[in-house]
């Protein structure tokens, strides 16, 4: 059945090698795999962002990237995919590096056969799925389905190291849900939990799949973005505000969802907890400014 096919992305610039690998997969199980090919890393990243695959076989020598960075950049956009690294020769040092980065296998082109390739793919997918299940138990917030503090910090630290190595700018955003205590006190903790779940859903809608979104605890959320522009802070505030406003307009809730936000730019591999603290302080400035404006508006209404 087509719906049972395993979707595989082959990232290989050499036409002869690509054809040979495709023939191996067909020989291993006609109809078992649905193969898509990318010629370079940039093309592969676009496909990984927009399409869902179970596994990717990725050559470590591509026209636009070479070595461990090939794997690191691919994982950056598709952390849930099982990656198999492909290389021309049995380089033990390179194999150790990519396996440490999270590749499920290191394949040497000259040693491949249809049976070996099929078995490696099947095992890689099974191991990745088991890894993701374990990850969800220790790294995921049960209430919202976002990363918990442990998961967010672990993944964000890895992302910051990669971004620093590649000279990529990052933005860290600290988000706090306004008036959650009033919702809990007035409508009950179940409704408060619903508010947190709705905020989590809106954050998923607002940010990209490649962004790291987590709930640090209570009413506090954090997001790490990469490749943000110099005007990123204002654009993020505007986009998130629009998403929340739309939700409030279409809702029958007995309260209005609102958040306060602080954002900091990170241009090098700085200590993550320190940056979270900076963003937290800016969030409180935003919250106090909103409260001051609300109180001033209330006083003006009383005077009219």
C-alpha positions in Angstrom: 0.0 0.0 0.0 1.3 3.5 -0.9 0.2 4.7 2.6 2.6 2.2 4.2 5.6 3.3 2.2 8.6 4.6 4.1 9.4 8.1 2.9 13.1 8.5 2.3 15.1 11.6 1.3 18.4 10.9 -0.5 20.8 13.8 -0.5 23.4 12.9 -3.1 25.0 15.2 -5.7 26.6 12.4 -7.8 24.1 11.1 -10.4 25.7 7.7 -10.6 25.7 7.1 -6.9 22.2 8.4 -6.6 21.0 6.0 -9.3 22.8 3.1 -7.6 21.3 3.7 -4.2 17.8 4.1 -5.7 18.3 0.7 -7.5 19.4 -0.9 -4.2 16.3 0.4 -2.4 14.1 -0.9 -5.2 15.8 -4.3 -5.2 15.5 -4.5 -1.4 11.7 -4.1 -1.5 9.8 -2.7 -4.4 7.1 -0.5 -3.1 8.4 -0.4 0.4 10.2 2.9 0.0 9.2 6.2 -1.6 12.3 8.0 -2.5 12.9 11.7 -3.1 16.3 13.1 -4.0 18.0 16.4 -3.2 21.3 17.4 -5.0 22.7 19.7 -2.3 22.1 20.6 1.4 20.1 23.8 0.7 17.6 21.9 -1.4 17.5 19.1 1.2 16.8 21.6 4.0 13.9 23.2 2.1 12.4 19.7 1.5 12.9 18.7 5.2 11.1 21.9 6.3 8.2 21.4 4.0 7.8 17.7 3.6 7.6 14.8 6.1 10.0 11.9 5.8 10.9 9.0 8.1 14.6 9.0 7.2 17.3 10.8 5.2 20.4 9.3 3.6 22.8 12.2 3.4 26.2 12.4 1.7 28.7 14.2 3.9 30.4 15.7 0.8 28.0 18.0 -1.0 28.6 21.0 -3.2 27.4 23.5 -0.5 28.6 21.7 2.7 31.0 19.0 3.9 31.7 16.9 7.0 29.7 17.0 10.2 28.2 20.4 9.5 26.1 18.6 6.8 24.4 16.5 9.4 24.2 19.3 12.0 22.4 21.7 9.6 20.0 19.0 8.4 19.1 18.1 12.0 18.6 21.7 12.7 15.5 21.8 10.5 14.2 18.3 11.0 15.2 17.0 14.5 12.7 14.1 14.4 14.0 12.5 11.2 16.3 9.4 11.3 19.6 10.4 9.5 22.0 8.0 7.9 25.4 9.6 7.0 26.9 8.5 3.7 30.6 8.7 2.8 33.1 7.6 0.2 35.4 5.8 2.6 35.5 4.3 6.0 36.7 7.3 8.0 36.5 6.3 11.7 37.1 9.8 13.0 34.3 11.2 10.8 32.0 8.3 11.7 32.5 9.0 15.4 31.7 12.7 15.0 28.4 12.2 13.1 27.3 9.4 15.3 27.9 11.6 18.3 25.9 14.3 16.7 22.9 11.9 16.4 23.2 10.0 13.1 21.7 6.6 13.3 24.3 5.0 11.1 27.5 5.7 9.0 27.4 4.1 5.6 30.3 3.5 3.3 29.3 3.6 -0.4 31.5 0.8 -1.5 30.3 -1.6 1.3 26.6 -1.2 0.6 24.2 -3.9 -0.8 20.4 -3.8 -1.1 20.1 -6.0 2.0 22.5 -3.9 4.1 20.9 -0.6 3.0 17.3 -1.9 3.7 18.3 -3.2 7.1 20.1 -0.1 8.1 17.2 2.1 7.1 14.7 -0.1 9.0 16.8 -0.2 12.1 17.5 3.6 11.9 13.8 4.5 11.7 13.0 2.1 14.6 15.8 3.5 16.8 14.8 7.1 16.0 11.2 6.4 16.9 12.3 4.8 20.2 14.6 7.8 20.9 11.7 10.2 20.3 9.4 8.3 22.6 12.1 8.4 25.4 12.6 12.1 24.6 8.9 12.8 25.0 8.9 11.3 28.5 11.9 13.3 29.8 11.8 16.4 27.6 8.1 17.2 27.1 5.6 19.1 29.2 2.6 16.9 29.8 0.1 19.7 29.9 1.0 21.6 26.8 2.9 19.1 24.6 5.8 21.7 24.3 9.3 21.0 25.6 9.7 21.3 29.3 12.5 23.3 30.9 14.9 20.5 30.7 14.1 19.8 27.1 14.2 23.5 26.1 17.5 24.2 27.7 19.1 21.0 26.3 18.0 21.7 22.7 18.5 25.4 22.9 22.1 25.0 24.1 22.9 22.7 21.1 21.2 25.1 18.7 23.2 28.1 20.1 26.5 26.2 19.6 25.6 25.5 16.0 24.5 29.0 15.3 27.6 30.4 16.9 29.8 28.2 14.7 28.0 29.2 11.6 27.7 32.9 12.5 23.9 32.8 12.7 22.1 35.3 14.9 19.6 34.0 17.5 16.7 35.6 19.4 15.6 34.4 22.8 12.0 35.3 23.8 10.6 35.0 27.3 6.8 35.0 27.5 4.6 35.2 30.6 0.8 34.7 30.6 -0.9 37.7 32.1 -3.4 37.3 34.9 -3.3 33.5 35.1 -3.8 33.7 38.9 -7.1 35.6 38.3 -8.2 32.9 35.9 -7.3 30.2 38.4 -9.0 32.0 41.3 -12.1 33.1 39.4 -12.7 30.2 37.1 -10.8 27.3 38.6 -7.4 25.6 37.9 -8.9 23.5 35.1 -9.7 26.7 33.2 -6.2 28.0 34.0 -4.8 24.8 32.5 -6.9 25.4 29.4 -5.5 28.9 29.1 -2.0 27.5 29.2 -2.8 24.9 26.5 -4.3 27.6 24.3 -1.2 29.8 24.7 0.9 26.8 23.7 -1.3 26.2 20.6 -0.9 29.9 19.6 2.9 29.7 20.0 3.0 26.7 17.7 0.9 28.7 15.2 3.1 31.8 15.5 6.5 30.3 15.3 8.2 28.0 12.8 8.7 24.3 13.1 12.4 24.8 13.3 12.1 27.2 16.3 12.4 25.7 19.8 9.4 26.4 21.9 9.1 25.4 25.6 7.2 25.9 28.8 9.6 26.6 31.5 7.0 26.1 34.2 3.9 27.7 35.6 2.8 30.5 33.2 6.3 31.0 31.7 7.3 30.1 28.1 10.5 30.5 26.1 11.3 30.5 22.4 14.6 30.3 20.6 14.6 31.5 17.0 17.4 31.5 14.4 18.0 33.7 11.4 16.0 36.6 12.8 16.4 40.0 11.2 17.6 43.1 13.0 13.9 44.2 13.4 13.0 40.8 14.7 11.8 41.9 18.2 9.2 44.3 16.8 8.1 41.8 14.1 7.7 39.0 16.7 5.7 41.2 19.0 3.4 42.2 16.2 2.9 38.7 14.8 2.3 37.1 18.3 -0.1 40.0 19.1 -2.1 39.4 15.9 -2.4 35.7 16.6 -3.6 36.2 20.2 -6.0 39.0 19.1 -7.5 36.7 16.4 -8.0 34.0 19.1 -9.7 36.4 21.5 -12.1 37.6 18.7 -13.2 34.1 17.8 -13.4 32.8 21.4 -16.3 32.3 23.8 -13.9 32.3 26.8 -14.9 34.2 30.0 -11.6 36.0 29.9 -9.1 37.6 27.4 -5.8 35.9 26.7 -2.8 38.2 27.0 0.9 37.8 27.3 4.0 39.9 28.2 7.2 39.4 26.4 10.9 40.1 26.6 13.4 39.4 23.8 17.2 39.4 23.6 19.5 38.9 20.7 22.3 36.4 21.1 25.2 36.8 18.7 27.6 34.3 20.2 27.6 31.2 22.4 26.6 33.0 25.7 25.4 31.2 28.8 21.7 30.3 28.1 20.5 30.7 31.7 22.0 34.2 31.8 20.1 35.1 28.5 16.9 33.6 29.9 17.4 35.9 33.0 17.9 38.9 30.7 14.8 38.2 28.6 12.8 37.6 31.8 13.8 41.0 33.2 12.7 42.6 29.9 9.4 40.8 30.0 8.7 42.2 33.5 9.4 45.7 32.1 6.8 45.1 29.4 4.3 43.8 32.0 4.8 46.8 34.2 4.4 49.2 31.3 1.1 47.5 30.3 -0.2 47.6 33.9 0.8 51.3 34.2 -1.1 52.0 30.9 -4.2 50.1 32.1 -4.2 51.9 35.4 -3.8 55.3 33.7 -6.6 54.5 31.3 -8.9 53.5 34.2 -8.1 56.8 36.1 -8.9 58.8 32.9 -12.3 57.0 32.5 -13.1 57.8 36.2 -12.4 61.5 35.5 -14.8 61.7 32.5 
